[in-house]
């Protein structure tokens, strides 16, 4: 009898442990959302990953469909000895940063498929802009995303005195490229720092010292329009943006191609069969395949490309195409 009681006690303890841990990698999917109906609209809160009562939090969260092993597959060469940011980037940093934007629709807009596609799209940009795959092609050029976390040999300080009253440069500080979607120039560090409530103007090095902050800055850029009356990369990708007549005439359509237009303008778009554009698209398609979605879900060429698009904005020095 005593032995039976001991067995039952152990089983009960195991059940408690499983419930608390949520079954390992799938712990977010086991979180029962707090649900409220506000003015007839269903709002949810899923705790740490999707907090604050949002309609988006009623959908699957990113960790429900994108887990550590998939991140490792996408960025399989980032910690090899020849990479330049060994030990810096990891899944926890990404998912912690993403948690701040999931209540606003990042990876949580629409169903699971749209979420997977948006994560692949965002990380496709990141992988392309942080790759060292050209020089070290072992494993293929698309396996080397997150090889860098900063520009290795900056040629200048990237200080623009035009912004000396709004975003004055700190003497001796360099505003070269850093991060997952590399930030260049004092004014971009200033704007990003204001949004994230961190003093990046005086301390741009915070980006290269903290992977969560680096991902947070990149997701903020993905989610934020460059100018008023323009869409964000997120909006054009998930279908929140409705093109105007002028957009249609400029061949700007909802989809991945226009995310490049939003982020890089005429540095990448409207240049025909551009190598930089093709590299970003290739990373996106590769990641769709690795995530089990499949590149056939990416849509036709005119949705993937921005080769013929008129850019939203003329290129600024801040949009440096350096991938380091």
DOBA-199293 format. One record per residue: residue in three letters; z, x, y of N, C-alpha, C in turn. Coordinates in steps of 0.1 Angstrom, whole numbers, plus 5000, padded with zeros to 4 digits. Example, Ala and Ser with C-alpha at 12.3 -4.5 7.8 and 13.67 -1.06 7.14 Angstrom:
2
ALA507851324943507851234955507851324967;SER507151284978507151374989507951295000;
This chain:
324
UNK500050084988500050005000500050095013;UNK500950195012501050285023499650355026;UNK499050395014497750465016496750375022;UNK496750245018495750155023496050135038;UNK497250125043497550115057497050235065;UNK497250355058496750475065495250475067;UNK494550435056493050425057492650325068;UNK493250205069492950105079493250165093;UNK494350235094494650295107493650395112;UNK493150475102492150575105490850505110;UNK490450405102489250325105489350265119;UNK490450205122490650145135490550245146;UNK491050365144491050475154489550515156;UNK488850525145487350565146486650455154;UNK486850335152486250225159486550245174;UNK487750275177488150285192487450405198;UNK487350515190486650635195485250615198;UNK484550545188483150505190482850415202;UNK483750325203483650235215483850305228;UNK484750395228485050475241483850565244;UNK483350635233482250725236480950665236;UNK480850545232479550465232478550525223;UNK478950605213477950645203477150765208;UNK477750855216477050985219475950955230;UNK474751005227473651005236473350865242;UNK473650755234473250625238474450555246;UNK475350635252476550575257476250475268;UNK475150505276474850415287474450275283;UNK473650275271473150145266474350055261;UNK475450115258476550035253477449985264;UNK477150025276477949975288477549825291;UNK478549745290478349605293478449585308;UNK477349545315477349535329478349425335;UNK478849455346479549355354478449275361;UNK478449145358477449055363477948955373;UNK477348945385477648845394476448775399;UNK476548645402475448565407475748555422;UNK474948605431475048595445473848535451;UNK474148415457473048335463471948305453;UNK472348275441471348245430470748365424;UNK471048485428470448605423471448685414;UNK470948725402471748805393471848945397;UNK473048995399473349135403474249195393;UNK474049325390474849395379475349525384;UNK476449565378477049705380477349765366;UNK476749875363476849935350477750065351;UNK478650075361479550185361478850305367;UNK479150425362478750555369477250565371;UNK476450515362475050535363474250435372;UNK474750325373474150225382475150135388;UNK475750185399476950125405476650055418;UNK477349945420477349885433476649745434;UNK476549675423475949535423474549535428;UNK473649555419472249565423471449485412;UNK470349425416469449355406468849465397;UNK468649585402468049685394468949725383;UNK470249715385471249765375471249665363;UNK470649545364470549455353469449505343;UNK468649595347467549645338468149765331;UNK467349825321467749945314467850055324;UNK468850135322469050255331468350375324;UNK468250485332467450595327467950655314;UNK469250665313469750725301469550635288;UNK469250515290468850425279467550465272;UNK466650525280465350555274464950705276;UNK465750785284465450925286466651005284;UNK466751085273467951145270467751305269;UNK468851365266468951515267467751585260;UNK467551535247466551605239465151595246;UNK464851485252463551465259463451555271;UNK464451565279464451665290464151805285;UNK464851835274464651975268463151985263;UNK462551885258461151895254460251915266;UNK460551845277459651855288459751995295;UNK460952045295461152175302461552285292;UNK460752295281461252375270461252525273;UNK460652575283460552725285461452765297;UNK462152675303462852705316463952805314;UNK464552825303465652915301465253035293;UNK463953065291463453185285463753305294;UNK463853425289464253545297463353565309;UNK462053535308461053565318461053455329;UNK461853345327461953245338462853295349;UNK462753225360463453275373464653185377;UNK464953085369466153005372466952975359;UNK467153075351467753055338469153005339;UNK469452895332470752835332471052745344;UNK470052725353470252645365470052495362;UNK468852465357468552315356469052265343;UNK469552135343469852075330469851925332;UNK469851855321469851705320470951645328;UNK472151695327473251635334473051635349;UNK472551745354472251745368471251645373;UNK470251625364469251525368469851385367;UNK470551355356470951215355472051185365;UNK472851285369473951265379473251235393;UNK472251305396471551275408470751145408;UNK470151115397469450995395470350865396;UNK471550885392472550775393472750715407;UNK472550805417472650765431471550675435;UNK470350685429469250605433468750495423;UNK469450495411469050385402469350245408;UNK470450225415470750095421469650055431;UNK468850155436467750125445466450115439;UNK466450125425465150105418464550225412;UNK465150345413464550465407464750465392;UNK463650445385463750445370464250305365;UNK464550215374465150085370464249965375;UNK463149995381462249885386461349835374;UNK461349705372460549655362461149675348;UNK460349675338460849695324460949845320;UNK461349865308461549995302460250085304;UNK459050025302457850105303457650165317;UNK457850075327457650125341458750225344;UNK459950215339460950315341460550445335;UNK460050445323459650565316458550635324;UNK457550555329456450605336456850665349;UNK457850605356458250655369459050785367;UNK459850795357460550925354459551035351;UNK458551005343457451095339456651135352;UNK456451045361455651075373456451165382;UNK457751125385458551215393458651355388;UNK459051355375459151495369457851565367;UNK456751495367455451555367455251635380;UNK455651575391455551645404456551765403;UNK457751745399458751855398458251965389;UNK457751935377457252035368456152125374;UNK455252055381454052125387454552215398;UNK455452165406455852245418456852355415;UNK457452355402458452465399457952545387;UNK456652535384456152605372455752745374;UNK456052835364455452965364454452985352;UNK453852875349452952865337451652945338;UNK451352975351450053045352450153195348;UNK451253255351451453395347451953415333;UNK452653315328453353325315452853205307;UNK451753215300451153095294451653075280;UNK452553145274453053125261453652985260;UNK453152905250453652765249452752675257;UNK451752725264450852645272451352635287;UNK450452625296450852625310451752515315;UNK451752405307452552285311453952285306;UNK454352385299455652395293456652465302;UNK456252515314457052605322457552535334;UNK457752405335458352345346459852385347;UNK460352375360461752415363461952565360;UNK460852645361460952795359461652855372;UNK461352785383461952835396462952735402;UNK463752785410464552695419464452735434;UNK463652845436463452885450462152975450;UNK461652985463460553075465461053225463;UNK460253295455460853425451460653535462;UNK459453535469459253645479458753575492;UNK459653505499459153445511458553535521;UNK457453495527456753585537457253565551;UNK458053455553458553435567459853345566;UNK460453315577461653245577461453095578;UNK460253045580459952905581460752835592;UNK460852895604461552835615460552795625;UNK460552665628459652605638460452575651;UNK460152645662460952635674460652495681;UNK459552435677459252305683460452205681;UNK461252225670462352145667463652205672;UNK463652295682464852365685465952275691;UNK465652165696466652075701467151975691;UNK466351945681466751845671467251915658;UNK466552015654466852085641466852235644;UNK467752285653467652435656467952525645;UNK467152635644467352725633468652805635;UNK469252825624470452915624470053055624;UNK470453145633470053285633470253345619;UNK469153415615469153495603469053405590;UNK468853275591468753185580467253165577;UNK466953175564465553145560465453005554;UNK464352935558464152805554462952795544;UNK462852895535461852905525462052795514;UNK461052785506461052675496462252685486;UNK462952575484464052565475464052425469;UNK464452415456464652285450463652235440;UNK463852115436462952055425461652015431;UNK461651955443460351935451460652025463;UNK460152155463460652255472460652205487;UNK461752235494461852205508461452325516;UNK460652305526460252415535460552375549;UNK460852475558460952455572462352395576;UNK462752435588464052395593464152245595;UNK463152175600463152035602463251955590;UNK462652005579462851935566464251955560;UNK464752075561466152095557467052005565;UNK466751995579467651915587467551765584;UNK466351715582466251565578466851535565;UNK466651625555467151605542468751615542;UNK469251705550470651725551471351595557;UNK470651545568471151425574471251305564;UNK470251295556470151185546471251205536;UNK471451325531472451345520473851375525;UNK473951385539475251415545475751545541;UNK474851645541475251785538474551875548;UNK475251975552474752065563473752165557;UNK472552115555471552205549470852295560;UNK471052245573470452325584471052465585;UNK472352465584473152595584473252655570;UNK473152575560473252625546472252575537;UNK470952615539469852575530470052625516;UNK470852735515471152795501471852695492;UNK472452595498473152495489472252435479;UNK470952425482469952365473469752455461;UNK469652585463469452675452470752705444;UNK471852665449473152685442473652575434;UNK473052455436473552335429472352245424;UNK472252245411471052175405471152025408;UNK472351965408472451825411471951795425;UNK472351875434471951855448470451875450;UNK469851975442468451995443467651875437;UNK468151815427467451695421467651575431;UNK468851565437469151465446468251465458;UNK468051585464467051595475465651555471;UNK465251595459463951565454463751415452;UNK464751345446464651205444464751125458;UNK465551175467465551115480464151125486;UNK463451235485462051245490461151155483;UNK461251135470460451045463460650895467;UNK461850865471462250725474462050695489;UNK461750795497461850775512460450785518;UNK459950695526458650705533458750825543;UNK457550895544457551005554457650945568;UNK457050835571457050775584457250625583;UNK457650555594457750415594456350355592;UNK456350235585455050165582454250235572;UNK454850335565454150395554455050375541;UNK454450375529455250355517455850485512;UNK456850475504457350595497456550615484;UNK456750735478456050765465456450655455;UNK457750625455458350525446457650395448;UNK457450355460456850215463455350215458;UNK454650315460453250315456453050315441;UNK454050385435453950395420454350265413;UNK455450205417456050095409455349955413;UNK454549955424453849835428454549755439;UNK455549815446456149755457455249745469;UNK454249835470453449855481452149775480;UNK451849695490450549625490449649685500;UNK448549745496447549815505447049725516;UNK446849775528446249705539444749715537;UNK443949655546442549665546442149815549;UNK442849875558442650015561442950105549;UNK443950075541444250155529443150145519;UNK442650015518441549995508440250075513;UNK439950075525438850145531439050295529;UNK440350335529440650485527440850515513;UNK440550425504440550445489441950475484;UNK442950425491444350435487444750315479;UNK445050335466445450225457446850255451;UNK447550145447448850175440448650255427;UNK449550345425449450425413449850575416;UNK449650655405450150795406449350875416;UNK448050855418447250925427447850925441;UNK448250805445448750785459450150845461;UNK450850875450452150945452451851085457;UNK450751145453450351275458450051275472;UNK449351165476448951145490450251135499;UNK451251055494452451035502453151175503;UNK453251245493454051375493453351495499;UNK452051505497451351625502450151605511;UNK449751475513448651445523447451525519;UNK446751575530445451635528445451775522;UNK446651825519446751955512446251935498;UNK446351815492445951795479444951685478;UNK444951585486444051465485442851475494;UNK441851405490440551405498439751525497;UNK440051605487439351735485438551745473;UNK438251635467437451635455438251685443;UNK437651755434438251805422439151925425;UNK440251895431441152005435442052055424;UNK442252185423443052245412444452205413;UNK445052205425446452165427446652025422;UNK445751935427445851795423445751775408;UNK444851845402444651835387445851885379;UNK446551985385447752045378448851945378;UNK449051875389450051775390449851655380;UNK448551615380448151505371448351545356;UNK448051675353448151725340449651725335;UNK450551765344451951755341452351615338;UNK451951525346452351385344451851335330;UNK450651355327450051305314450751375302;UNK451051505304451751585293453151525291;UNK453851495302455151435300455151295294;UNK454151215298454051085292453951095276;UNK453151195272452951215258454251255251;UNK454951355258456151405252457251305251;UNK457251205261458251105261457950985252;UNK456850995245456550895235455850775241;UNK455550785254454850675261453350675258;UNK452750795260451350815257450550815270;UNK449650905272448850915284447950805287;UNK447650725276446850605278447450505287;UNK448750515289449450415298449350455312;UNK448750575315448650625329447650545337;UNK446750485331445750405339444450485341;UNK443450425347442150485349442150605359;UNK441050675359440950795367441250765382;UNK440650655387440850625401442250595405;UNK443050555395444550535398445250675398;UNK444850765389445550885387445150995398;UNK443950985403443451085412443651035427;UNK443651135436443551105450442351185456;UNK441451225448440351315452439551255463;UNK439351125464438551065474439350995485;UNK440651005484441550925493441650995507;UNK441650915517441950965531443450975531;UNK444051095536445451115536446151025546;UNK447450985543448250915552448551005564;UNK448851125561449251225572448451355571;UNK448151415582447551545582448651645577;UNK448151755571449051845565449951915576;UNK451151925573452052005581452452125574;UNK452952235581453352355574454352335564;UNK455152225565456252195556455752165542;UNK454552125541454052085528453452195520;UNK453952315523453452435516453152405501;UNK452052455497451652425483452252525473;UNK453052615478453752715469454552635459;UNK454452675447455252605436456552675433;UNK456852775441458152845438459252795445;
